[in-house]
Amino acid sequence: MEDVDIRGAVITIDALHTNRVMADAIVLTNGAHFLFTVKENNPELSQFLTSLDWDRVAQYRFTENPEKGHGRIDQRSIQTDEPLPGAVTLPHVLQVFRILRHRHHWNGGPVTVESACGVTSLPPEAADAQRLLSLNRGHWTVENGNHRRRGGIFGEDDCLMRTRHGPTNNALFNNLALAIILQSGYPNLAEAADDFQTNRYQGLRAVTKTTPFKRPKKS
């Protein structure tokens, strides 16, 4: 955040970074807002949110239309509330929320319900329940489209580099490789990685684009 102007932006971050230092850095230092996921690694805040009687205390609610795909029907809803002063130990929190995802499999399996809680510095007049649900979904779009791919295909999560600029440089090169693969027309990243490892010339062409590169057809 030190090198990017994020004033007025909304920063969504995984539960690992849900803490006072990050909240102050986003709001006080950078003039932005946050939307944090809360999990068990923040036990006091997690216990507070999970112990709320959401069906009774929620001030605002929103439910998305059902989505069909991958052999199931998913539907997400959100409940939000404005906590009383001092109820939440994390600074700058103006709303708390709970997201429920109902999943029904077409093969007749049981309906499952997943629950996730979070907090945000956005007031209700700046972000109603519908917008908070959209912001949360946007975070996981990035997570699934970028971070999970980098961890699963390039093994970034298992990388042992921890010193100096090693982790940052590794992430930059993985992002570059991911962009090159997607621009080359590969729908499957594992297939692309196998192709480029088998034929290094294809990989070189994709990087330099000295000649137009397209995904080779399978015989």
C-alpha positions in Angstrom: 0.0 0.0 0.0 3.0 2.3 0.4 3.5 2.6 -3.3 -0.1 2.8 -4.5 -2.6 5.6 -4.0 -5.7 3.9 -2.5 -7.5 6.9 -1.1 -11.3 6.2 -1.3 -10.8 2.6 -2.3 -12.2 -0.4 -0.5 -9.6 -3.0 0.4 -10.7 -6.6 0.9 -8.3 -8.9 2.7 -8.2 -12.5 3.9 -8.7 -13.2 7.6 -5.0 -13.6 8.2 -4.6 -9.8 8.0 -7.7 -8.8 10.1 -6.0 -6.9 12.8 -5.7 -3.4 14.3 -2.4 -2.5 12.5 -3.9 -3.3 9.1 -7.1 -1.4 9.9 -5.2 1.7 11.0 -3.0 1.5 8.0 -5.9 1.4 5.6 -8.1 4.0 7.2 -5.8 6.4 9.0 -2.6 6.2 6.9 -4.2 5.8 3.4 -7.7 7.2 3.7 -9.3 4.1 2.3 -11.9 1.6 3.6 -11.6 -2.1 4.5 -13.8 -5.2 4.3 -12.3 -8.0 6.4 -13.2 -11.6 6.7 -13.1 -12.8 10.3 -12.1 -16.4 11.3 -10.9 -18.3 14.3 -7.4 -16.7 14.1 -9.1 -13.7 15.6 -10.9 -15.5 18.4 -12.4 -12.6 20.3 -13.9 -11.0 17.3 -14.9 -14.3 15.8 -16.7 -15.4 18.9 -18.6 -12.0 19.1 -19.8 -12.3 15.5 -20.8 -16.0 15.6 -22.6 -15.5 18.9 -24.9 -12.8 17.5 -28.6 -13.7 17.0 -28.4 -12.5 13.4 -32.0 -13.3 12.5 -33.0 -10.9 15.3 -30.4 -8.2 15.3 -29.7 -7.8 11.6 -30.8 -4.3 10.4 -30.4 -5.0 6.7 -30.6 -8.1 4.5 -30.1 -9.0 0.8 -30.4 -12.3 -1.1 -29.0 -12.9 -4.6 -30.8 -14.8 -7.3 -30.0 -18.5 -7.4 -27.1 -19.5 -9.7 -27.0 -22.8 -11.5 -23.9 -24.5 -12.6 -21.4 -27.4 -12.0 -24.2 -29.7 -11.0 -25.6 -27.5 -8.2 -27.7 -24.5 -7.3 -26.0 -21.8 -5.2 -27.7 -18.9 -3.5 -26.0 -16.3 -1.3 -27.5 -13.9 1.2 -26.2 -11.4 3.7 -27.3 -9.9 7.0 -25.7 -6.7 8.3 -25.8 -4.7 11.5 -24.3 -1.6 13.0 -22.5 -2.5 16.2 -22.9 -0.5 19.3 -19.9 1.7 20.2 -17.2 -0.4 21.9 -18.8 -3.7 21.0 -16.1 -4.5 18.5 -12.5 -4.2 19.6 -11.2 -3.7 16.0 -11.0 0.0 15.2 -13.0 1.8 12.5 -15.6 -0.9 12.2 -19.0 0.6 11.3 -20.8 -2.5 10.1 -20.6 -6.2 10.8 -22.1 -8.9 8.6 -22.8 -12.6 8.1 -22.9 -14.2 4.6 -24.8 -17.5 4.1 -24.4 -19.7 1.0 -27.0 -22.3 0.4 -25.9 -25.1 -1.9 -28.2 -27.7 -3.4 -26.8 -30.5 -5.6 -28.9 -31.7 -8.5 -28.1 -35.3 -7.7 -30.4 -35.2 -4.7 -27.7 -34.6 -2.0 -28.5 -32.6 1.1 -28.7 -28.8 1.1 -25.6 -27.4 2.7 -25.2 -24.0 4.3 -21.9 -22.2 4.7 -21.5 -19.2 6.9 -18.9 -16.5 6.9 -18.6 -13.4 9.1 -16.8 -10.1 8.5 -16.5 -6.4 9.4 -16.1 -3.2 7.4 -15.3 0.4 7.9 -18.0 1.4 5.3 -21.1 3.0 6.8 -24.6 1.8 5.6 -25.1 4.9 3.5 -21.9 4.2 1.6 -22.4 0.4 1.3 -25.8 -1.3 1.8 -26.2 -5.0 2.2 -26.2 -5.6 -1.6 -22.9 -3.8 -2.1 -21.2 -5.5 0.8 -22.2 -8.9 -0.7 -20.8 -7.8 -4.1 -17.5 -6.6 -2.5 -17.1 -9.9 -0.8 -17.8 -11.8 -4.0 -15.3 -9.6 -5.9 -12.6 -10.5 -3.4 -13.1 -14.2 -4.0 -13.1 -13.6 -7.8 -9.5 -12.4 -7.4 -8.6 -15.2 -5.0 -9.9 -17.9 -7.3 -8.7 -16.4 -10.5 -5.2 -15.4 -9.4 -4.0 -16.5 -6.0 -5.4 -20.0 -6.0 -4.0 -20.6 -9.5 -0.6 -19.3 -8.5 -0.6 -21.7 -5.5 -2.0 -24.7 -7.3 -0.1 -24.5 -10.6 3.2 -22.7 -9.7 3.4 -24.0 -6.1 3.7 -20.5 -4.7 2.3 -21.4 -1.3 5.0 -24.0 -0.9 7.8 -21.7 -1.9 10.5 -21.4 0.8 11.9 -18.0 -0.2 11.5 -15.7 2.8 14.3 -13.1 2.5 14.7 -9.7 0.9 12.7 -9.3 -2.4 12.5 -13.1 -3.1 8.8 -13.6 -2.3 7.8 -10.4 -4.1 9.8 -11.3 -7.2 8.5 -14.8 -7.2 4.9 -13.5 -7.1 5.6 -11.0 -10.0 7.0 -13.7 -12.2 4.1 -16.0 -11.4 1.7 -13.3 -12.4 3.6 -12.7 -15.6 3.5 -16.4 -16.4 -0.2 -16.5 -15.6 -1.0 -13.6 -17.9 1.1 -15.1 -20.8 -0.7 -18.5 -20.5 -4.2 -16.9 -20.5 -3.4 -14.7 -23.5 -2.2 -17.7 -25.3 -5.6 -19.3 -25.3 -5.2 -22.1 -22.8 -8.3 -22.7 -20.8 -6.4 -25.1 -18.6 -3.3 -23.9 -16.8 -1.9 -27.3 -16.0 -2.1 -28.2 -19.7 -0.2 -25.0 -20.6 2.5 -25.7 -18.0 2.9 -29.2 -19.4 3.1 -27.9 -23.0 5.7 -25.3 -22.2 7.8 -27.7 -20.2 7.7 -30.2 -23.0 8.4 -27.7 -25.8 10.6 -24.8 -24.5 10.4 -23.1 -27.9 6.7 -22.7 -27.5 7.2 -21.0 -24.2 9.9 -18.7 -25.6 7.6 -17.7 -28.4 4.8 -17.0 -25.9 7.0 -14.8 -23.8 8.7 -12.8 -26.6 5.9 -12.9 -29.2 8.5 -12.7 -32.0 5.9 -14.6 -34.0 2.2 -14.8 -33.4 1.6 -17.5 -30.8 -1.5 -19.6 -30.5 -2.2 -22.7 -28.4 -1.1 -25.7 -30.5 -3.9 -28.0 -31.7 -3.9 -31.5 -30.2 -3.7 -34.3 -32.7 
